[in-house]
Amino acid sequence: MTTTQILALLLALSAATHIGCAATLTARRSGTDSAGALLIGASATASALALYLTALAAYR
């Protein structure tokens, strides 16, 4: 892998992690229990990362 590809992957992981944390905090503050909020955050993280990697694969 080139340096540019590694940096793009790190950027995708960072953005997905931030989206997941925001989703977890939003769910937790709306009254969802901790386990449910973590599941919501994990699914948001996985969805964001899947969308990014799908767009990257379609671009290449």
N, CA, C and O atoms as a printed pandas DataFrame, in Angstrom:
     atom_number atom_name residue_name chain_id  residue_number  x_coord  y_coord  z_coord
0              1         N          MET        A               1    0.834   -1.178    0.000
1              2        CA          MET        A               1    0.000    0.000    0.000
2              3         C          MET        A               1    0.884    1.249    0.000
3              4         O          MET        A               1    1.946    1.287    0.620
4              5         N          THR        A               2    0.419    2.235   -0.697
5              6        CA          THR        A               2    1.158    3.492   -0.729
6              7         C          THR        A               2    0.787    4.338    0.493
7              8         O          THR        A               2   -0.176    4.052    1.205
8              9         N          THR        A               3    1.558    5.354    0.705
9             10        CA          THR        A               3    1.304    6.254    1.832
10            11         C          THR        A               3   -0.047    6.938    1.696
11            12         O          THR        A               3   -0.742    7.143    2.691
12            13         N          THR        A               4   -0.417    7.290    0.488
13            14        CA          THR        A               4   -1.705    7.951    0.256
14            15         C          THR        A               4   -2.861    7.017    0.596
15            16         O          THR        A               4   -3.856    7.452    1.176
16            17         N          GLN        A               5   -2.744    5.754    0.248
17            18        CA          GLN        A               5   -3.802    4.795    0.555
18            19         C          GLN        A               5   -3.936    4.578    2.058
19            20         O          GLN        A               5   -5.048    4.472    2.576
20            21         N          ILE        A               6   -2.825    4.512    2.748
21            22        CA          ILE        A               6   -2.858    4.334    4.202
22            23         C          ILE        A               6   -3.479    5.550    4.875
23            24         O          ILE        A               6   -4.278    5.406    5.800
24            25         N          LEU        A               7   -3.117    6.747    4.418
25            26        CA          LEU        A               7   -3.703    7.956    4.993
26            27         C          LEU        A               7   -5.201    8.048    4.710
27            28         O          LEU        A               7   -5.963    8.502    5.563
28            29         N          ALA        A               8   -5.629    7.623    3.527
29            30        CA          ALA        A               8   -7.056    7.626    3.201
30            31         C          ALA        A               8   -7.814    6.646    4.098
31            32         O          ALA        A               8   -8.923    6.942    4.544
32            33         N          LEU        A               9   -7.222    5.489    4.362
33            34        CA          LEU        A               9   -7.862    4.521    5.248
34            35         C          LEU        A               9   -7.934    5.045    6.674
35            36         O          LEU        A               9   -8.946    4.858    7.351
36            37         N          LEU        A              10   -6.880    5.697    7.138
37            38        CA          LEU        A              10   -6.902    6.288    8.478
38            39         C          LEU        A              10   -7.944    7.399    8.582
39            40         O          LEU        A              10   -8.602    7.542    9.612
40            41         N          LEU        A              11   -8.091    8.172    7.533
41            42        CA          LEU        A              11   -9.114    9.211    7.518
42            43         C          LEU        A              11  -10.508    8.601    7.590
43            44         O          LEU        A              11  -11.376    9.109    8.299
44            45         N          ALA        A              12  -10.722    7.516    6.860
45            46        CA          ALA        A              12  -12.016    6.840    6.885
46            47         C          ALA        A              12  -12.305    6.268    8.273
47            48         O          ALA        A              12  -13.427    6.376    8.767
48            49         N          LEU        A              13  -11.309    5.667    8.895
49            50        CA          LEU        A              13  -11.498    5.130   10.242
50            51         C          LEU        A              13  -11.793    6.229   11.255
51            52         O          LEU        A              13  -12.626    6.060   12.146
52            53         N          SER        A              14  -11.108    7.347   11.110
53            54        CA          SER        A              14  -11.329    8.471   12.017
54            55         C          SER        A              14  -12.740    9.036   11.864
55            56         O          SER        A              14  -13.429    9.283   12.854
56            57         N          ALA        A              15  -13.158    9.237   10.627
57            58        CA          ALA        A              15  -14.501    9.782   10.393
58            59         C          ALA        A              15  -15.573    8.810   10.881
59            60         O          ALA        A              15  -16.561    9.230   11.484
60            61         N          ALA        A              16  -15.386    7.523   10.629
61            62        CA          ALA        A              16  -16.369    6.527   11.071
62            63         C          ALA        A              16  -16.436    6.465   12.598
63            64         O          ALA        A              16  -17.515    6.312   13.169
64            65         N          THR        A              17  -15.295    6.582   13.247
65            66        CA          THR        A              17  -15.271    6.571   14.709
66            67         C          THR        A              17  -15.993    7.789   15.284
67            68         O          THR        A              17  -16.733    7.671   16.261
68            69         N          HIS        A              18  -15.780    8.950   14.684
69            70        CA          HIS        A              18  -16.470   10.152   15.155
70            71         C          HIS        A              18  -17.984   10.032   14.953
71            72         O          HIS        A              18  -18.756   10.435   15.823
72            73         N          ILE        A              19  -18.402    9.492   13.838
73            74        CA          ILE        A              19  -19.833    9.295   13.586
74            75         C          ILE        A              19  -20.414    8.326   14.607
75            76         O          ILE        A              19  -21.502    8.557   15.135
76            77         N          GLY        A              20  -19.698    7.250   14.886
77            78        CA          GLY        A              20  -20.168    6.267   15.866
78            79         C          GLY        A              20  -20.268    6.844   17.267
79            80         O          GLY        A              20  -21.231    6.576   17.985
80            81         N          CYS        A              21  -19.277    7.635   17.657
81            82        CA          CYS        A              21  -19.317    8.268   18.983
82            83         C          CYS        A              21  -20.481    9.246   19.096
83            84         O          CYS        A              21  -21.164    9.298   20.119
84            85         N          ALA        A              22  -20.696   10.014   18.044
85            86        CA          ALA        A              22  -21.822   10.961   18.061
86            87         C          ALA        A              22  -23.152   10.219   18.142
87            88         O          ALA        A              22  -24.055   10.643   18.863
88            89         N          ALA        A              23  -23.278    9.119   17.408
89            90        CA          ALA        A              23  -24.517    8.340   17.453
90            91         C          ALA        A              23  -24.720    7.717   18.831
91            92         O          ALA        A              23  -25.840    7.676   19.340
92            93         N          THR        A              24  -23.636    7.232   19.433
93            94        CA          THR        A              24  -23.733    6.634   20.766
94            95         C          THR        A              24  -24.156    7.671   21.799
95            96         O          THR        A              24  -25.047    7.419   22.610
96            97         N          LEU        A              25  -23.522    8.828   21.768
97            98        CA          LEU        A              25  -23.866    9.872   22.734
98            99         C          LEU        A              25  -25.296   10.367   22.536
99           100         O          LEU        A              25  -26.003   10.624   23.510
100          101         N          THR        A              26  -25.721   10.501   21.292
101          102        CA          THR        A              26  -27.087   10.943   21.018
102          103         C          THR        A              26  -28.099    9.918   21.523
103          104         O          THR        A              26  -29.109   10.282   22.126
104          105         N          ALA        A              27  -27.828    8.642   21.275
105          106        CA          ALA        A              27  -28.736    7.593   21.731
106          107         C          ALA        A              27  -28.765    7.519   23.250
107          108         O          ALA        A              27  -29.825    7.329   23.847
108          109         N          ARG        A              28  -27.612    7.669   23.867
109          110        CA          ARG        A              28  -27.543    7.596   25.330
110          111         C          ARG        A              28  -28.302    8.759   25.974
111          112         O          ARG        A              28  -28.996    8.575   26.973
112          113         N          ARG        A              29  -28.167    9.941   25.404
113          114        CA          ARG        A              29  -28.851   11.107   25.977
114          115         C          ARG        A              29  -30.354   11.087   25.727
115          116         O          ARG        A              29  -31.112   11.772   26.414
116          117         N          SER        A              30  -30.782   10.302   24.744
117          118        CA          SER        A              30  -32.220   10.229   24.480
118          119         C          SER        A              30  -32.906    9.174   25.336
119          120         O          SER        A              30  -34.117    8.979   25.233
120          121         N          GLY        A              31  -32.131    8.487   26.188
121          122        CA          GLY        A              31  -32.746    7.568   27.137
122          123         C          GLY        A              31  -32.504    6.098   26.869
123          124         O          GLY        A              31  -33.000    5.258   27.621
124          125         N          THR        A              32  -31.772    5.757   25.846
125          126        CA          THR        A              32  -31.461    4.366   25.563
126          127         C          THR        A              32  -30.453    3.857   26.589
127          128         O          THR        A              32  -29.580    4.606   27.028
128          129         N          ASP        A              33  -30.570    2.577   26.976
129          130        CA          ASP        A              33  -29.610    2.026   27.926
130          131         C          ASP        A              33  -28.232    1.927   27.269
131          132         O          ASP        A              33  -28.103    2.058   26.051
132          133         N          SER        A              34  -27.215    1.697   28.082
133          134        CA          SER        A              34  -25.832    1.730   27.584
134          135         C          SER        A              34  -25.569    0.693   26.501
135          136         O          SER        A              34  -24.914    0.988   25.500
136          137         N          ALA        A              35  -26.076   -0.517   26.698
137          138        CA          ALA        A              35  -25.838   -1.572   25.708
138          139         C          ALA        A              35  -26.493   -1.223   24.374
139          140         O          ALA        A              35  -25.894   -1.422   23.317
140          141         N          GLY        A              36  -27.691   -0.716   24.418
141          142        CA          GLY        A              36  -28.378   -0.316   23.191
142          143         C          GLY        A              36  -27.679    0.833   22.491
143          144         O          GLY        A              36  -27.580    0.864   21.264
144          145         N          ALA        A              37  -27.195    1.781   23.290
145          146        CA          ALA        A              37  -26.486    2.919   22.710
146          147         C          ALA        A              37  -25.191    2.478   22.042
147          148         O          ALA        A              37  -24.832    2.999   20.986
148          149         N          LEU        A              38  -24.485    1.523   22.643
149          150        CA          LEU        A              38  -23.262    1.016   22.028
150          151         C          LEU        A              38  -23.556    0.274   20.729
151          152         O          LEU        A              38  -22.799    0.385   19.764
152          153         N          LEU        A              39  -24.647   -0.478   20.702
153          154        CA          LEU        A              39  -25.028   -1.162   19.461
154          155         C          LEU        A              39  -25.374   -0.163   18.363
155          156         O          LEU        A              39  -25.015   -0.361   17.202
156          157         N          ILE        A              40  -26.062    0.896   18.724
157          158        CA          ILE        A              40  -26.400    1.940   17.753
158          159         C          ILE        A              40  -25.124    2.598   17.226
159          160         O          ILE        A              40  -24.983    2.811   16.022
160          161         N          GLY        A              41  -24.211    2.915   18.118
161          162        CA          GLY        A              41  -22.947    3.530   17.706
162          163         C          GLY        A              41  -22.112    2.610   16.836
163          164         O          GLY        A              41  -21.505    3.053   15.861
164          165         N          ALA        A              42  -22.077    1.336   17.183
165          166        CA          ALA        A              42  -21.302    0.379   16.386
166          167         C          ALA        A              42  -21.900    0.209   14.996
167          168         O          ALA        A              42  -21.171    0.098   14.010
168          169         N          SER        A              43  -23.218    0.189   14.918
169          170        CA          SER        A              43  -23.839    0.042   13.597
170          171         C          SER        A              43  -23.638    1.303   12.757
171          172         O          SER        A              43  -23.464    1.217   11.541
172          173         N          ALA        A              44  -23.660    2.462   13.392
173          174        CA          ALA        A              44  -23.394    3.703   12.656
174          175         C          ALA        A              44  -21.951    3.739   12.156
175          176         O          ALA        A              44  -21.687    4.184   11.038
176          177         N          THR        A              45  -21.018    3.270   12.987
177          178        CA          THR        A              45  -19.612    3.218   12.579
178          179         C          THR        A              45  -19.427    2.271   11.403
179          180         O          THR        A              45  -18.767    2.612   10.421
180          181         N          ALA        A              46  -20.009    1.084   11.504
181          182        CA          ALA        A              46  -19.873    0.100   10.427
182          183         C          ALA        A              46  -20.515    0.594    9.138
183          184         O          ALA        A              46  -19.969    0.386    8.054
184          185         N          SER        A              47  -21.659    1.243    9.245
185          186        CA          SER        A              47  -22.326    1.765    8.045
186          187         C          SER        A              47  -21.515    2.864    7.378
187          188         O          SER        A              47  -21.387    2.886    6.154
188          189         N          ALA        A              48  -20.970    3.769    8.165
189          190        CA          ALA        A              48  -20.166    4.850    7.598
190          191         C          ALA        A              48  -18.910    4.311    6.923
191          192         O          ALA        A              48  -18.539    4.759    5.838
192          193         N          LEU        A              49  -18.262    3.349    7.568
193          194        CA          LEU        A              49  -17.055    2.775    6.979
194          195         C          LEU        A              49  -17.382    1.980    5.722
195          196         O          LEU        A              49  -16.627    2.024    4.751
196          197         N          ALA        A              50  -18.494    1.254    5.728
197          198        CA          ALA        A              50  -18.893    0.489    4.542
198          199         C          ALA        A              50  -19.220    1.416    3.375
199          200         O          ALA        A              50  -18.852    1.132    2.235
200          201         N          LEU        A              51  -19.905    2.514    3.650
201          202        CA          LEU        A              51  -20.203    3.471    2.587
202          203         C          LEU        A              51  -18.933    4.077    1.999
203          204         O          LEU        A              51  -18.819    4.234    0.784
204          205         N          TYR        A              52  -17.987    4.414    2.858
205          206        CA          TYR        A              52  -16.742    5.003    2.386
206          207         C          TYR        A              52  -15.960    4.009    1.528
207          208         O          TYR        A              52  -15.481    4.355    0.448
208          209         N          LEU        A              53  -15.836    2.788    2.008
209          210        CA          LEU        A              53  -15.058    1.796    1.266
210          211         C          LEU        A              53  -15.760    1.377   -0.027
211          212         O          LEU        A              53  -15.094    1.064   -1.014
212          213         N          THR        A              54  -17.088    1.366   -0.034
213          214        CA          THR        A              54  -17.824    1.084   -1.264
214          215         C          THR        A              54  -17.616    2.184   -2.288
215          216         O          THR        A              54  -17.413    1.909   -3.471
216          217         N          ALA        A              55  -17.665    3.425   -1.838
217          218        CA          ALA        A              55  -17.426    4.539   -2.768
218          219         C          ALA        A              55  -15.991    4.498   -3.283
219          220         O          ALA        A              55  -15.744    4.787   -4.454
220          221         N          LEU        A              56  -15.060    4.145   -2.430
221          222        CA          LEU        A              56  -13.673    4.057   -2.848
222          223         C          LEU        A              56  -13.481    2.949   -3.883
223          224         O          LEU        A              56  -12.749    3.126   -4.857
224          225         N          ALA        A              57  -14.135    1.812   -3.674
225          226        CA          ALA        A              57  -14.030    0.700   -4.629
226          227         C          ALA        A              57  -14.691    1.047   -5.961
227          228         O          ALA        A              57  -14.193    0.664   -7.021
228          229         N          ALA        A              58  -15.803    1.766   -5.910
229          230        CA          ALA        A              58  -16.486    2.146   -7.152
230          231         C          ALA        A              58  -15.677    3.176   -7.930
231          232         O          ALA        A              58  -15.730    3.213   -9.159
232          233         N          TYR        A              59  -14.934    4.006   -7.221
233          234        CA          TYR        A              59  -14.117    5.029   -7.859
234          235         C          TYR        A              59  -12.943    4.414   -8.613
235          236         O          TYR        A              59  -12.552    4.912   -9.669
236          237         N          ARG        A              60  -12.392    3.353   -8.086
237          238        CA          ARG        A              60  -11.210    2.736   -8.693
238          239         C          ARG        A              60  -11.635    1.794   -9.726
239          240         O          ARG        A              60  -10.796    1.161  -10.367
